[in-house]
Amino acid sequence: MFDLGNRVGVAVSGGADSVFLLHALVELAPRWDLKLSVLHLDHRLRGEESCADAQFVRELANRLGLPLHSAESDVARLRAETGDNLEQAARQARLLFYLGFLQPKTLDRIATGHTRSDQAETVLFRFLRGSGTAGLSGVRPVTTEKLVRPLIEIERPDVERYLRDNGIAWREDSSNASRDFARNRIRHDLLPALIRDWNPALVENLAHTAQWAQEEEAYWDVEMDRLTAALITMRPPAVLLRSSDLCTLPPAVARRLVRRAVALAKGDLRGLTFQHGERILEMAAAPEGHDRMQAPGLDVYRSFDWIRLSPPGIDGLAGRNFRMPVSIPGRFALPDNSSTLELDLVYDSTAAGLDGERLQGGLELRNWRPGDQYRPIGRASEEKIKVLFQEARIPLWERRNWPILAIGDDIVWARHFGPALAYAATSASRSVVKVSESKP
């Protein structure tokens, strides 16, 4: 959890766990030459009681000779803005507060007072809510953000016993007694009843479940990194998967690959249920065609062999159609910045492309529109580009900004399908316009 000489912020709410953590680290700090400071965030939820907590922490830090970093957060407003419940909003506020010290490297670690009792409550809560092994891993002893939980193997009663035996005061948060919060009902009612009536070692067993799940997840994280590189295609802000890949994977792997794709597309897994994941796998297993579903913060689109996961709204009508004059030679970025079209003039009759002398009368670059048709090289007659899309298995979402070169009503070139026969360069062409496309 700590390296020699780390600057460690100790998160202190004033409650028993955090007060014990602070005293323990003050005693142990010389072993690793830790530079301690105290962090306190006032959630502004309990009026004068919150103010008294902040004053208690301030006096404690002064008494121990430690610097204090304190702040306030309007958790009620954050909850209204995000739609989270109160506990989630408070947790997010604390994380943002901590990251304010970790990201600019003001501190190296932040220690929080989570105990084995918290771990047991978290695992039980997530099991009751419905969770896989990622959720059952509970509170991690060390996180990627550099949060550490030194008390994760100590139970709350032992903490309180130590504080009482040593005459160390702490603050009681009155909201911890409220049965309005699911976590409190688990802590005060359900878990004690299960310990009494079913298993006296339940807290320890739940903690062991978390440890087992963490080790499982550590293995899968490495495996999913490998599979992500091989099977997930990034098209920001979208993420693409092949249905055929998902269908050939064992269900356990396919489910995890879907979860990884969701996390990449929306930034987190919040709101994603087991049913959402299964629905995506059903889309992949269905016969070829098109399908679509919505999940919180996520739009999932199936077309041919591809499944696209993206934030909602990227297919809006605004900015869909574009039209711009082009000159030769020239480079022209598509409006969505997905690629750049390059028109180069060469004097080589063996080169493939458009006959430069036939491109008279206002060449323009635009996107495909329904009803567009032309006769590419190799076709006996004109074809609707929609038919060409279907033959080439072009996903629906890729068609919207599909680049077309046209003169008036005549299409002279289309991405993937190439020059129109009437405008194609031949061995008799004295100048050839080569059309190429490059990604950013």
MARVOMI-108891 format. One line per 3 residues: number of its first residue (from 0); for each residue x, y, z of C-alpha. Coordinates in steps of 0.25 Angstrom, whole numbers, plus 5000, padded with zeros to 4 digits. Each point is the difference from the previous one (the first is absolute). Example, Ala and Ser with C-alpha at 12.3 -4.5 7.8 and 13.67 -1.06 7.14 Angstrom:
0 = 5049:4982:5031 ~ 5006:5014:4998 $
This chain:
0 = 5000:5000:5000 ~ 5011:5010:5003 ~ 5014:5003:4995 $
3 = 5011:5006:5008 ~ 4998:5015:5001 ~ 4986:5000:4995 $
6 = 4992:5012:5002 ~ 4987:4995:5005 ~ 4986:5007:5002 $
9 = 4992:4993:5011 ~ 4985:5001:4997 ~ 4994:5004:5014 $
12 = 4985:5002:5001 ~ 5000:5000:5015 ~ 4994:4986:5002 $
15 = 5007:4989:5007 ~ 5006:4993:4988 ~ 5007:5012:4995 $
18 = 5004:5005:5013 ~ 5007:4986:5003 ~ 5006:5000:4987 $
21 = 5006:5014:5002 ~ 5006:4996:5014 ~ 5005:4987:4994 $
24 = 5007:5007:4989 ~ 5006:5010:5009 ~ 5006:4989:5008 $
27 = 5005:4992:4988 ~ 5005:5012:4991 ~ 5014:5000:5005 $
30 = 5002:4985:4995 ~ 4998:5005:4985 ~ 5003:5015:5002 $
33 = 4986:5003:4996 ~ 4996:5015:4999 ~ 4986:5001:5005 $
36 = 4989:5010:4999 ~ 4985:5000:5003 ~ 4989:5001:4990 $
39 = 4986:5003:5003 ~ 4988:5003:4991 ~ 4987:5006:5006 $
42 = 4988:4995:4992 ~ 4991:5011:5005 ~ 4989:4990:5003 $
45 = 4998:5000:5015 ~ 5001:5015:5003 ~ 5007:5003:5014 $
48 = 5004:4986:5002 ~ 5008:5000:4987 ~ 5006:5013:5005 $
51 = 5004:4994:5013 ~ 5006:4988:4993 ~ 5009:5009:4992 $
54 = 5004:5008:5013 ~ 5003:4987:5007 ~ 5009:4995:4988 $
57 = 5007:5014:5000 ~ 5003:4999:5015 ~ 5005:4986:4998 $
60 = 5009:5003:4989 ~ 5006:5012:5008 ~ 5002:4991:5013 $
63 = 5008:4990:4991 ~ 5008:5011:4994 ~ 4995:4996:4986 $
66 = 4996:5010:4988 ~ 4985:4999:4997 ~ 4994:5002:4986 $
69 = 4985:5002:5001 ~ 4989:5003:4990 ~ 4985:5001:4999 $
72 = 4991:4993:4989 ~ 4986:5002:4997 ~ 4996:4985:4999 $
75 = 4985:5003:4999 ~ 5002:5008:4988 ~ 5010:4990:4994 $
78 = 4989:4989:5002 ~ 4990:5009:4993 ~ 5009:5002:4988 $
81 = 5004:4986:4999 ~ 4988:4992:5004 ~ 5008:4992:5010 $
84 = 4995:4996:5013 ~ 5006:5007:5012 ~ 5010:4990:5003 $
87 = 5005:4999:4986 ~ 5001:5015:4999 ~ 5008:5001:5013 $
90 = 5009:4990:4995 ~ 5002:5007:4987 ~ 5003:5013:5007 $
93 = 5010:4994:5009 ~ 5007:4993:4988 ~ 5001:5014:4993 $
96 = 5005:5006:5013 ~ 5011:4989:5001 ~ 5004:5001:4985 $
99 = 5002:5015:5002 ~ 5013:4996:5008 ~ 5004:4987:4993 $
102 = 4999:5005:4985 ~ 5010:5012:5002 ~ 5008:4991:5009 $
105 = 4999:5009:5012 ~ 4998:4986:5008 ~ 5005:4986:4996 $
108 = 4989:4992:5007 ~ 4987:5003:5007 ~ 4996:4990:5012 $
111 = 4986:4998:5003 ~ 4994:4993:5012 ~ 4993:4988:4993 $
114 = 5000:4988:5010 ~ 4997:4985:4998 ~ 4986:5004:5005 $
117 = 4998:5010:4988 ~ 5005:4989:4991 ~ 4990:4990:5005 $
120 = 4988:5010:4999 ~ 5004:5004:4986 ~ 5001:4985:4995 $
123 = 4987:4997:5006 ~ 4993:5012:4994 ~ 5005:4998:4986 $
126 = 4996:4985:5001 ~ 4986:5004:5004 ~ 5000:5011:4989 $
129 = 5005:4990:4990 ~ 5014:5000:4996 ~ 5011:4991:4993 $
132 = 5014:4998:5005 ~ 5004:5015:4997 ~ 4990:5005:5010 $
135 = 5003:4989:5010 ~ 5014:5004:5000 ~ 4995:5011:5009 $
138 = 5010:5011:5006 ~ 5014:4998:4994 ~ 5011:5002:5010 $
141 = 5008:5008:4989 ~ 4993:5007:4988 ~ 5006:5005:4987 $
144 = 4997:5014:5005 ~ 5010:4997:5012 ~ 4989:4999:5011 $
147 = 5005:4990:5011 ~ 4992:4994:5011 ~ 5009:4996:5011 $
150 = 4989:4995:5009 ~ 4994:4990:4990 ~ 5003:4988:5009 $
153 = 4995:5006:5013 ~ 4986:5000:5004 ~ 4992:5012:5006 $
156 = 4998:4994:5014 ~ 5015:4999:5002 ~ 5002:5014:4995 $
159 = 4990:5006:5010 ~ 5005:4991:5011 ~ 5014:5006:4998 $
162 = 4995:5014:5000 ~ 4992:4998:5013 ~ 5012:4993:5007 $
165 = 5009:5011:4996 ~ 4991:5012:5003 ~ 4999:5005:4986 $
168 = 4988:5007:4996 ~ 4992:5000:4987 ~ 4988:5005:4994 $
171 = 4987:4992:4997 ~ 4993:5004:4987 ~ 4985:5000:5003 $
174 = 4997:4996:4986 ~ 5007:4987:5002 ~ 4988:4995:5009 $
177 = 4989:5004:4990 ~ 4993:4988:4993 ~ 4997:5008:4988 $
180 = 5014:4996:4994 ~ 5001:4986:4995 ~ 5014:4999:5005 $
183 = 4995:5003:5015 ~ 4990:4989:4999 ~ 5010:4990:4996 $
186 = 5010:5005:5011 ~ 4990:5001:5011 ~ 4989:4989:4997 $
189 = 5003:4990:4989 ~ 5015:4997:5003 ~ 4998:4998:5015 $
192 = 4988:4991:4998 ~ 5008:4992:4990 ~ 5012:4999:5009 $
195 = 4991:4996:5012 ~ 4991:4990:4992 ~ 5009:4995:4989 $
198 = 5015:5002:5001 ~ 5008:5006:5011 ~ 5012:5001:4991 $
201 = 4992:5007:4989 ~ 5008:5013:5000 ~ 5013:4992:4998 $
204 = 4993:4992:4989 ~ 4995:5012:4992 ~ 5014:5006:5001 $
207 = 5006:4987:4995 ~ 4990:5001:4988 ~ 5005:5014:4997 $
210 = 5014:4995:5000 ~ 4997:4988:4991 ~ 4992:5010:4991 $
213 = 5012:5010:4999 ~ 5010:4989:4996 ~ 4990:4995:4990 $
216 = 4998:5014:4994 ~ 5015:5003:5000 ~ 5002:4987:4991 $
219 = 4989:5005:4991 ~ 5005:5014:4999 ~ 5012:4995:4993 $
222 = 4993:4990:4992 ~ 4990:5011:4995 ~ 5011:5010:4997 $
225 = 5005:4989:4990 ~ 4986:4997:4994 ~ 4997:5015:5000 $
228 = 5012:5003:4991 ~ 4996:4988:4991 ~ 4985:5001:4999 $
231 = 4995:5014:5003 ~ 5001:5011:4990 ~ 5001:5015:5005 $
234 = 4992:5010:4991 ~ 4999:5011:5010 ~ 4990:5003:5006 $
237 = 4995:4986:4996 ~ 5006:4986:5003 ~ 4998:4989:4990 $
240 = 4999:4985:5002 ~ 4997:4989:4990 ~ 4988:4991:5002 $
243 = 5007:4988:4995 ~ 5012:5002:5010 ~ 4990:5001:5012 $
246 = 4993:4987:4995 ~ 5012:4992:5000 ~ 5005:5004:5014 $
249 = 4996:4992:5012 ~ 4988:5007:5007 ~ 5009:5005:5012 $
252 = 5010:5006:4991 ~ 4989:5006:4991 ~ 4993:5007:5011 $
255 = 5013:5006:5005 ~ 5004:5005:4986 ~ 4986:5007:5000 $
258 = 5003:5006:5013 ~ 5013:5005:4996 ~ 4994:5006:4987 $
261 = 4989:5007:5008 ~ 5011:5006:5010 ~ 5008:5005:4988 $
264 = 4987:5006:4993 ~ 4994:5007:5012 ~ 5012:5001:5010 $
267 = 4994:4991:5010 ~ 4990:4989:5003 ~ 4990:5007:5008 $
270 = 4986:4997:4996 ~ 5004:4987:4993 ~ 4992:4988:5005 $
273 = 5002:4986:4997 ~ 4987:5001:4991 ~ 5007:5011:4991 $
276 = 5012:4991:4998 ~ 4992:4988:4996 ~ 4992:5008:4991 $
279 = 5013:5004:4992 ~ 5004:4986:4999 ~ 4986:4996:4995 $
282 = 5002:5011:4989 ~ 5013:4994:4997 ~ 4994:4986:4999 $
285 = 4989:5004:4991 ~ 4999:4997:4985 ~ 5007:5011:4992 $
288 = 4992:5013:4999 ~ 4999:5013:5008 ~ 4996:5002:5015 $
291 = 5001:5011:5010 ~ 4998:5002:5015 ~ 5002:5011:5010 $
294 = 5006:4999:5014 ~ 5003:5011:5010 ~ 5011:5008:4993 $
297 = 5001:4991:4989 ~ 4995:4997:4986 ~ 5003:4986:4994 $
300 = 4998:4998:4985 ~ 5001:4987:4992 ~ 5002:5000:4985 $
303 = 5005:4988:4992 ~ 5012:4994:5008 ~ 5003:5013:5008 $
306 = 4994:5004:5014 ~ 5003:5015:5003 ~ 5000:5005:5014 $
309 = 5000:5015:5002 ~ 4994:5012:5008 ~ 4986:5003:4996 $
312 = 4998:5011:4990 ~ 5012:4998:4991 ~ 4990:4997:4988 $
315 = 4993:5014:5001 ~ 4995:5007:4988 ~ 5008:5012:5003 $
318 = 5012:5001:4990 ~ 4996:4987:4993 ~ 4999:5005:4986 $
321 = 5012:5008:4994 ~ 5004:5005:4987 ~ 5013:5008:4996 $
324 = 5007:5004:4988 ~ 5014:4993:4997 ~ 5012:5003:4991 $
327 = 5011:4992:4994 ~ 5010:4998:5006 ~ 4995:5001:5015 $
330 = 4997:4994:5013 ~ 4986:5001:5007 ~ 4997:4995:5014 $
333 = 4986:4994:5001 ~ 4991:5009:5010 ~ 5001:4989:5011 $
336 = 5015:5000:4999 ~ 4999:4984:4998 ~ 5009:5001:4987 $
339 = 5006:5009:4990 ~ 4998:4999:4985 ~ 5012:5002:4991 $
342 = 4999:5004:4985 ~ 5014:4999:4993 ~ 5002:5003:4985 $
345 = 5010:4991:4993 ~ 5004:4998:4986 ~ 5001:4985:4999 $
348 = 4990:4993:4991 ~ 5002:4987:5007 ~ 4996:5006:5013 $
351 = 4986:4996:5006 ~ 4990:5012:5003 ~ 4992:5010:4993 $
354 = 5002:5007:4986 ~ 5005:5014:5004 ~ 4994:5006:4987 $
357 = 4986:4994:5002 ~ 4999:5007:5014 ~ 4995:5013:4995 $
360 = 4989:5009:5006 ~ 5001:5001:5015 ~ 5005:4987:5007 $
363 = 4994:4999:5014 ~ 5002:4991:5012 ~ 4987:4996:5007 $
366 = 4994:4989:5008 ~ 4991:4988:4995 ~ 4986:5003:4999 $
369 = 4988:4990:4999 ~ 4997:4998:4985 ~ 5014:5002:4996 $
372 = 5004:4991:4988 ~ 5011:4999:4990 ~ 5008:4989:4991 $
375 = 5013:4996:5006 ~ 5011:4993:4992 ~ 4996:4986:4998 $
378 = 4985:5002:5001 ~ 4991:4998:4988 ~ 4991:5011:5004 $
381 = 4997:5011:5011 ~ 4998:4994:5014 ~ 4995:5007:5012 $
384 = 5011:5003:5010 ~ 4991:4994:5011 ~ 5000:4987:4992 $
387 = 5015:5001:5000 ~ 5000:5002:5015 ~ 4993:4988:5002 $
390 = 5008:4991:4991 ~ 5013:5006:5007 ~ 4994:4998:5014 $
393 = 5002:5014:5003 ~ 4994:5003:5014 ~ 4988:5010:5001 $
396 = 5008:5010:5008 ~ 5012:5001:4991 ~ 4991:5004:4988 $
399 = 4995:5013:5005 ~ 5013:5008:4997 ~ 5005:4991:4989 $
402 = 5008:5009:4990 ~ 4995:5002:4986 ~ 5007:5008:4989 $
405 = 4989:5006:4990 ~ 4999:5010:4989 ~ 4985:5005:5001 $
408 = 4991:4988:5000 ~ 5011:4990:4995 ~ 5008:4992:5010 $
411 = 5014:4999:4995 ~ 5006:4992:5012 ~ 4996:4994:5013 $
414 = 5008:4994:5012 ~ 5003:4985:4998 ~ 4992:4999:4987 $
417 = 5010:5009:4992 ~ 4998:5008:4987 ~ 4988:5001:4992 $
420 = 5002:4993:4986 ~ 4997:5013:4993 ~ 5011:5007:5008 $
423 = 5011:4989:5001 ~ 5014:5002:4995 ~ 5004:4992:4988 $
426 = 5013:4997:4993 ~ 4996:5012:4991 ~ 4999:5010:5012 $
429 = 5010:5011:5000 ~ 4998:5003:5014 ~ 4995:4992:5012 $
432 = 4994:5004:5013 ~ 5004:4990:5011 ~ 4990:5000:5011 $
435 = 5005:4995:5014 ~ 4995:5000:5014 ~ 5008:5001:5013 $
438 = 4996:4999:5014 ~ 5004:5011:5011 $
